[in-house]
Amino acid sequence: MATSIRLQRTGRKRQVSFRIVVTDVNEQRDGPAIETLGIYNPRTQPSIVRLDAAASLNWLYEGAQPTDTVISIFRKTGVWQKFQAGETADSLEETVITLGPPAGEQKTSTRAAVAAVAQKLRAVEVAAARQVAEQAAKEAEKKAEKEAKAAADEVVEEVVAEAEEVADEAVEEVVAEAEEAAGEVVEEVVAEAEEAADEVVEEVVAEAEEVADEVVEEIVAEAEEAADEVVEEVVAEAEEAADEVVEEVVAEAEEAADEVVEEVVAEAEEAADEAVEEVVAEAEEAADEQSDKKD
């Protein structure tokens, strides 16, 4: 089952906070969580984070994919660095990590503080307007109770409307200024993050090139060594084959010479036998002739 680690919104409007949860990627955004790893409250200065680091590491090693915001939280707590270093939950000094101000010293964020001040200001202005209207109504009641009451109601409504309008304008201005300031902070953070990312990329590229050079040198050295061994083996095999050829040629030459000698000897013996036979025949013939002459 593919899982993700993300933020799940909780709390009422203008009092929002988040849970850090593990969910099935196929579930809807508000679907049930498999496990809650911690909480994240961005409304305080600084933000409050309470994280089960051991469980977070275990889910990361099981393949759960965190969102960018969760990765940022993991970096602040050191969990992401331990995951990238291959450290397990046993190496943690604290299994539950808490970041942010202690209880009683928590300050709300700028936007929340502005909204709270504006709400109090509106309440004060409304109360003051009501008090003025009521006082005017009491003074007018002496002359004409009905007219005074009507006038008081009109005054109250006008004052309340004006107070609400003024409060809304004040809130909008403060919120706009806060958003502008937040935008500048975000731009600075993004610029710093991009600069840090560039430095990391340069370091990784340099290390990769150095490793590649070392690998190439090792491969070349191994290739040269292997080539020398192959050359030595080929030379040895060639010399051995040459020795075998020489031995065969010498053996064949000796065998051919023996055959030639045997043939020459046989022919010589045969010629000698024929010569002897001729001499004997001639001698016998001569002897017979001499014998005939004597008779």
C-alpha positions in Angstrom: 0.0 0.0 0.0 1.4 3.4 -1.1 1.5 5.9 1.8 2.2 9.6 2.2 3.1 11.8 5.2 1.2 15.1 5.1 -0.5 17.8 7.2 -4.2 17.4 8.2 -6.0 20.6 9.1 -7.7 20.9 12.5 -9.2 23.6 14.7 -11.7 26.4 14.1 -11.5 29.3 11.6 -8.7 31.7 12.5 -7.4 29.1 15.0 -6.2 26.5 12.6 -3.4 24.0 13.5 -2.3 20.8 11.8 -1.7 17.1 12.6 1.2 15.3 10.9 -0.4 12.1 9.7 0.4 9.0 7.6 -2.4 8.3 5.0 -3.1 6.1 2.1 -2.4 8.0 -1.1 -5.7 6.8 -2.6 -7.7 8.2 0.3 -9.4 11.7 0.1 -7.7 14.7 1.7 -10.0 14.5 4.8 -9.9 10.7 4.9 -8.9 8.7 8.0 -5.2 8.7 9.0 -3.3 5.4 9.4 -1.2 7.0 12.2 -0.7 10.5 13.7 3.0 11.3 14.0 2.7 14.8 15.7 1.3 18.3 15.6 2.3 21.6 13.9 1.0 25.0 15.0 2.1 27.8 12.7 0.1 30.5 14.6 2.7 30.9 17.3 6.0 32.7 17.2 8.0 30.6 16.7 5.9 27.7 15.4 5.2 24.8 17.6 6.2 21.3 16.5 5.8 18.1 18.4 6.9 15.0 16.5 7.3 11.3 17.1 10.8 11.0 15.5 11.1 7.2 15.9 7.8 6.5 14.2 8.6 9.1 11.5 11.9 7.3 10.7 10.2 3.9 10.5 7.6 5.2 8.1 10.2 6.8 5.9 12.1 3.6 5.7 8.9 1.8 4.8 8.6 4.1 1.7 6.1 6.7 2.9 6.4 9.9 0.8 6.4 13.2 2.7 5.1 16.5 1.3 7.5 19.5 0.9 6.1 21.1 4.1 6.6 17.9 6.1 10.1 17.6 4.7 10.8 21.1 6.0 9.4 20.1 9.4 11.6 16.9 9.4 14.7 19.1 8.6 13.9 21.4 11.5 13.7 18.4 13.9 16.7 16.6 12.4 14.7 13.5 11.3 15.3 14.1 7.6 19.1 14.3 8.1 19.1 11.0 10.1 17.0 9.4 7.3 19.4 10.5 4.6 22.4 9.3 6.7 20.7 5.9 7.0 20.4 6.0 10.8 17.7 4.0 12.5 15.3 5.0 15.4 17.7 3.3 17.9 20.2 6.1 17.3 17.7 8.8 18.5 18.5 10.5 21.8 14.8 11.6 22.0 12.0 9.6 20.4 9.6 12.6 20.7 11.0 16.0 19.6 9.3 19.2 20.6 10.2 22.6 19.1 8.7 26.1 20.0 8.2 28.2 23.1 7.2 26.5 26.3 3.6 26.7 27.5 2.7 30.2 28.8 5.2 31.9 26.6 3.6 31.3 23.3 2.8 34.3 21.1 0.3 34.3 18.3 1.4 35.0 14.8 1.2 38.6 13.3 -2.0 37.9 11.4 -3.8 36.3 14.3 -2.7 39.1 16.7 -3.9 41.8 14.3 -7.3 40.0 14.0 -7.6 39.8 17.7 -6.7 43.5 18.2 -9.2 44.5 15.5 -11.9 42.4 17.1 -11.3 44.0 20.5 -11.2 47.5 18.9 -14.5 46.8 17.2 -16.1 45.7 20.5 -14.8 48.8 22.3 -16.1 51.1 19.6 -19.4 49.4 19.5 -19.7 49.6 23.3 -18.8 53.2 23.3 -21.3 54.0 20.6 -24.0 52.2 22.4 -23.1 54.1 25.6 -23.3 57.4 23.8 -26.5 56.5 22.2 -28.1 55.4 25.4 -27.0 58.6 27.1 -28.5 60.6 24.3 -31.7 58.6 24.5 -31.9 59.3 28.2 -31.5 63.1 27.7 -34.0 63.1 24.8 -36.5 61.0 26.9 -37.2 64.1 29.0 -38.6 65.9 26.0 -40.1 63.2 24.0 -39.6 59.5 24.8 -40.6 58.3 21.4 -38.5 60.7 19.4 -35.5 60.2 21.7 -35.8 56.4 21.3 -36.0 56.6 17.6 -33.1 59.1 17.4 -31.1 56.9 19.8 -31.7 53.8 17.6 -30.6 55.7 14.5 -27.5 57.1 16.2 -26.6 53.6 17.5 -27.0 52.1 14.0 -24.9 54.8 12.4 -22.2 54.7 15.0 -22.1 50.9 14.8 -21.9 50.9 11.0 -19.1 53.5 11.1 -17.3 51.6 13.8 -17.5 48.4 11.9 -16.4 50.1 8.7 -13.4 51.7 10.4 -12.5 48.4 12.1 -12.7 46.6 8.7 -10.5 49.1 7.0 -8.0 48.9 9.9 -8.0 45.1 9.7 -7.6 45.1 5.9 -4.6 47.5 6.1 -2.9 45.5 8.8 -3.5 42.3 7.0 -2.2 43.7 3.7 1.0 45.0 5.5 1.4 41.6 7.2 1.0 39.7 3.9 3.5 42.0 2.2 6.0 41.4 5.0 5.4 37.7 4.8 5.9 37.8 1.0 9.3 39.5 1.5 10.3 36.9 4.0 9.2 34.1 1.7 11.3 35.6 -1.1 14.3 35.8 1.1 13.9 32.2 2.3 13.4 31.0 -1.3 16.6 32.9 -2.4 18.6 31.4 0.4 17.2 27.9 -0.4 18.1 28.2 -4.1 21.6 29.4 -3.2 22.1 26.5 -0.8 20.7 24.1 -3.4 23.2 25.4 -6.0 26.0 24.9 -3.6 24.9 21.3 -2.9 24.6 20.6 -6.6 28.1 21.9 -7.2 29.5 19.8 -4.4 27.7 16.7 -5.7 28.9 17.3 -9.3 32.5 17.8 -8.1 32.4 14.6 -6.0 30.8 12.7 -8.9 33.5 13.9 -11.3 36.2 12.9 -8.9 34.7 9.5 -8.4 34.3 9.1 -12.1 38.0 9.9 -12.7 39.1 7.4 -10.0 36.9 4.7 -11.6 38.3 5.4 -15.1 41.9 5.2 -13.8 41.1 1.9 -12.1 39.4 0.5 -15.2 42.4 1.6 -17.4 44.9 0.1 -15.0 42.9 -3.2 -14.8 42.6 -3.2 -18.6 46.4 -2.7 -19.1 47.1 -5.4 -16.6 44.7 -7.8 -18.3 46.2 -6.9 -21.7 49.7 -7.7 -20.4 48.5 -11.0 -19.0 46.8 -11.9 -22.3 50.0 -11.0 -24.3 52.1 -13.1 -22.0 49.7 -16.1 -22.4 49.6 -15.7 -26.2 53.4 -15.5 -26.4 53.8 -18.6 -24.2 51.2 -20.5 -26.2 52.9 -19.4 -29.5 56.4 -20.6 -28.2 54.9 -23.9 -27.0 53.1 -24.4 -30.4 56.4 -23.5 -32.2 58.3 -26.1 -30.1 55.7 -28.7 -30.9 55.9 -27.9 -34.7 59.7 -28.1 -34.6 59.6 -31.5 -32.8 57.1 -32.9 -35.3 59.1 -31.6 -38.3 62.3 -33.2 -36.9 60.6 -36.5 -36.2 59.1 -36.6 -39.7 62.5 -35.7 -41.2 64.2 -38.5 -39.3 61.5 -41.0 -40.3 61.8 -40.0 -43.9 65.6 -40.3 -43.8 65.4 -43.8 -42.3 63.0 -44.8 -45.0 65.4 -43.4 -47.7 68.4 -45.3 -46.1 66.4 -48.5 -46.0 65.4 -48.2 -49.7 69.0 -47.4 -50.8 70.3 -50.4 -48.8 67.7 -52.7 -50.3 68.5 -51.5 -53.8 72.2 -51.9 -53.2 71.8 -55.4 -51.9 69.6 -56.4 -54.8 72.1 -54.9 -57.3 74.9 -56.8 -55.6 73.0 -60.1 -55.7 72.3 -59.6 -59.4 76.0 -58.8 -60.1 77.1 -61.9 -58.1 74.6 -64.1 -60.1 75.9 -62.7 -63.4 79.6 -63.3 -62.4 78.8 -66.8 -61.2 76.9 -67.6 -64.4 79.7 -66.3 -66.5 82.2 -68.2 -64.6 80.2 -71.4 -64.9 79.8 -70.8 -68.6 83.5 -70.3 -69.0 84.2 -73.4 -67.1 81.9 -75.4 -69.3 83.6 -74.0 -72.4 87.0 -75.1 -71.0 85.7 -78.5 -70.2 84.4 -78.8 -73.8 87.7 -77.8 -75.2 89.5 -80.5 -73.2 87.3 -83.2 -74.5 
